[in-house]
Every structure is written in structure tokens, then in C-alpha cells.
Amino acid sequence: MSAIAEAATVSLELADYAATDAAGKINLLGGGLNAVGFVPVAGLTAAFALVVTIFVPPEYYGEECALEIILEDDSGQVVALPGPAPDQPQKMRVGQAVTLEEPKFPAGTNIPRRMLPARVSVVLAFTNGLPLAIGQRYTWRVRIDHESKDQWIYRFFVPGPAPGPVIG
């Protein structure tokens, strides 16, 4: 495991809505979801957002690492979503190289340099929902430099409609 991955603290949160403002703060509504509703007419989940925040100690300021956010099914396989053509499914994986920057504060703020960790926040907003199967559990997993820890996951469920009455 890379030194950055070993030192990182990762948090994941599922919410009804999330966005990052110009100052880098996360605005979140309806956080703490562990179930995402399903819209039968659309064949999609309800809208939701995933917020991933990574903190790394100051000694890693300026360093770069590979960040991956992956959606897995209950068997640990990467979820494949419909692609541009029926025979071209797309794996639900987001990856990017991130630079671990020293936090910046407004002039006159009395915070000593190298006092706070580097922070990387990623908000994935699925405003139209995702075409996930009902009655299934899914897991969001974070990898840093191609490594993951057991704590870097967030599980959720997609419930179906309530069963109808049993007659007879």
C-alpha cells in the first residue's frame, strides 16, 4: 500500500442532494441514506448524491495520487450500466489523479501553515438516478493508488415496492 493510501482517512456519505460551493464547502441535504428509492415509471433509482472526502496529513502536501470510486454489486463485482449501445455496458467507476493541496484560507485568518490535513472532496450527483436492480444491496468503494481498506466503503439498498396482499 502506498504511503498516501496508508495515511489517508476517507469518509463516504450518501444524500438526497449534495454540491460543493466556491469555497470548497459541501452543501448536503438528506445525508445518511442507507436506502435509495426506486421510480418504477422511469426504471431508475430516485436522485441521490455520493460525497467522498479524503484527508491526508500535511507531509503529503503537493503529492499526487490516483483516486477511484467504484460501485460494486453484492458479490463484489463492478456494476455495469447500460452503455451507448446494448452490447456495450459501462462499468460504474470514476477515476482521476488528484493533487493533495495545502488548505487555503482568507487573508488574515490565523491558522498556522501545515496545521491541517490536505482535503480532497468529490461529489457525484446522480440527479436522474441510476438503473439499479431493486431488492439489491450495493457498495461504493474508494481506492487510493489502487488500494482500498475495509473502512473505505458505503453500503446501501434499493428497495422495491411493498408486497401486495396475499389472498387465498
Beta strands, then each sheet from edge to edge (+ up, - down):
strand 1: 9-15
strand 2: 17-20
strand 3: 26-29
strand 4: 38-39
strand 5: 44-45
strand 6: 48-56
strand 7: 64-72
strand 8: 80-81
strand 9: 90-91
strand 10: 93-99
strand 11: 118-126
strand 12: 136-144
strand 13: 153-158
sheet 1: 1+ 6- 11+
sheet 2: 2+ 3-
sheet 3: 4+ 5-
sheet 4: 10+ 7- 12+ 13-
sheet 5: 8+ 9-
end
